[in-house]
Amino acid sequence: MGFKEDRAEKKEKKLHDKYMKEAIKEAKKAAANNEVPIGCVIVRDGKIIAKNHNRRNKDKSVLSHAEILCIGEACKKTHDWRLEDCTMYITLEPCQMCAGAIVQARIPRVVIGSMNAKAGCAGSVINILQMSEFNHQAELIKGVMGEECSAMLSDFFANLREEKKQFRRDAMEEMEQIMDRRGTVPAPSAEPSTAAPENESESAEPENK
Amino acid sequence: MGFKEDRAEKKEKKLHDKYMKEAIKEAKKAAANNEVPIGCVIVRDGKIIAKNHNRRNKDKSVLSHAEILCIGEACKKTHDWRLEDCTMYITLEPCQMCAGAIVQARIPRVVIGSMNAKAGCAGSVINILQMSEFNHQAELIKGVMGEECSAMLSDFFANLREEKKQFRRDAMEEMEQIMDRRGTVPAPSAEPSTAAPENESESAEPENK
């Protein structure tokens, strides 16, 4: 009996890993576009019916979170606003909007890679997915390929910080050269007034996607 | 001083009423399509930049709540995922998804017509719009044209219940006629097994839109 259970568990874990890998692939597409790497897939009857990644800056729309894009795709594909026989895989714990959309769409099962301590709404700040006051609660499976999902985000923000530093160094150097040519030296406290690279001020906050 | 304040207050109330009337107009379009009557407008610099109504059944998409449609439109119009200088007018207190979208879009002010005791997420079940744990809180103005907004919903659900009863009566009558022709009488407990009118089972739940 224990052996059979073990085998079933292993099989399920393997399946979760398989779909989370697809969500990670999506997240990497976001990173390639300088967007916070968050990916999502929705699975139904063993098939991926929707996959997408965070495109908030590219689309200039708050609705372009990976989960919302996937839910829209899945509704279109199933011709139904209820996604009652679907499982959602997400690389990062959802925000309040996406958690709300999951409950509204009645998605019964959500598999999460990495948790988001500062802004996650599936247990970190609040657990919108499992509030008894609402007419739907989702089963939650956390930590699937959690290290990979976390590392992907940490790497992205570390790169962003490095780019930011480099940008400041370049701007300062350029300013010094201009001052040199003019025969003046900038005060040590002076900061270059150049604009920050597009997108950086928002993306540097992991809690806000 | 008091007089000036009074005047400013009256002017603001008049403005709120004006925009809420537009949201009510939208809600009535939903009712005309047999959708739960919920309407929304987004105002920026004294202009309506987005207006829409609940179209969840028509569009077969959970994302077709009035607020989400409006937020999508407003982002498109402003070319920005942040709606930081907008006011949203909604005839009914938002659900968890729409309240989440408002916070994510950083809408600073939300004006609500009628509250939704069973499922509202701007104070009734939970107040997602004003959680100190998140990086944005919205100012809330409640009860603007509240009676009109409430009556509109009550009327819609009363009509729906009446239609449902009439549908059952018609189905029962039809069944009796068939039985009569066959020379049998249906048992008193027998219920016609006809399908309920489309959309009714969902729409009869005001808390779920």
Interface residues (C-beta under 8 A of the other chain):
Chain A: R56 N57 D59 K60 S61 V62 L63 S64 H65 I68 I71 G72 C75 K76 H79 D80 W81 R82 L83 C95 Q96 M97 C98 A99 G100 A101 V103 Q104 A105 A119 C121 V125 I126 I128 M131 E133 F134 N135 E205 E207 N208
Chain B: R56 N57 D59 K60 S61 V62 L63 S64 H65 I68 I71 G72 C75 K76 H79 D80 W81 R82 L83 C95 Q96 M97 C98 A99 G100 A101 V103 Q104 A105 A119 C121 V125 I126 I128 M131 E133 F134 N135 E205 E207 N208
